[in-house]
Amino acid sequence: MPPVLKLLRLPHWIKNGLIFLPLVFGGGLTNGTLFLTTLAGTLCFCCLVSAVYIMNDLADMEADRLHEVKKLRPLAAKTVSKKTAKVLFVLLMLLTFGGAAALQNGTAAVLLAVYFFCNTVYSNGAKKIPIFDIALLVSGFLIRLFYGAALIDEEVSPWLYMTVMTMACYLALGKRRNDLPAGENKGVLQVYTPAFLDKYMTVCQTLTIAFYALWAMSPSVLHSNAVIWTVPLVIVICMKYGLCVETQKYADPVDVLLSDKILCGLTALYGLVMLGLLY
């Protein structure tokens, strides 16, 4: 992949699939207007995500050069200049909020601004504050969920909210867990211990499965009598993801997913099963 595209972190746009959850689970996927609105809003969010990654890479460039994995990032590896990165950042921000203005959705625009604000706070010191760093990482997933709902004026089920929140906590804790043996000894990694992170990863994974089961059984879910049968598949996916996290040196959620063909296959299977059950 060319360095400039690598700087944009295109694979991490996968996380923006959360934006489609309100549309898919609300039964609106076959509605052309709602689908195009969600797609346009997702493209805006993708631009913002890439802009945020560039901002983070500019801030962490020197530290990244000392990291086993992060030293390969374009700015740290000097395959992309700081000037080019800054120009791309400005262009992406213009595309993000220009697109948001075109959508004429005030709530969605506010959520885009909140996402950018949270990540600015994270990059400027909050990531060094234990627990608060996890909370900010989790907020990114929740903002995506509510942003998707705002785009189509759909309510988010309380059980779906709880499922995504605890899942995001598990993913964020797993990322921190695998930063520990990577040779880093700074910021929050001086405070977190493997035992602490393992304990709360277990708690969050358990709650994710429980909340998902409660969501699947809730009256608000289309064809809930059938959706409940996807719980075993979700458990298998959680187990496989947990195994991948424990056997990899770097546990960024997207990297974990894309590095394991079986996990990718299970996730794709879940998506196909859900589409088949709902539509």
Sequence and secondary structure as in RCSB ss.txt:
>XXXX:A:sequence
MPPVLKLLRLPHWIKNGLIFLPLVFGGGLTNGTLFLTTLAGTLCFCCLVSAVYIMNDLADMEADRLHEVKKLRPL
AAKTVSKKTAKVLFVLLMLLTFGGAAALQNGTAAVLLAVYFFCNTVYSNGAKKIPIFDIALLVSGFLIRLFYGAA
LIDEEVSPWLYMTVMTMACYLALGKRRNDLPAGENKGVLQVYTPAFLDKYMTVCQTLTIAFYALWAMSPSVLHSN
AVIWTVPLVIVICMKYGLCVETQKYADPVDVLLSDKILCGLTALYGLVMLGLLY
>XXXX:A:secstr
  HHHHHTTGGGGGGGGGGGHHHHHTT TT HHHHHHHHHHHHHHHHHHHHHHHHHHHHHHHHHTTSTTGGGSTT
TTTSS HHHHHHHHHHHHHHHHHHHHHHT HHHHHHHHHHHHHHHHHHTTGGGSTTHHHHHHHHHHHHHHHHHHH
HTT    HHHHHHHHHHHHHHHHHHHHHHGGGT  SGGGGT  HHHHHHHHHHHHHHHHHHHHHHHHSTTSTTHH
HHGGGHHHHHHHHHHHHHHHHH S   HHHHHHT HHHHHHHHHHHHHHHHHH 
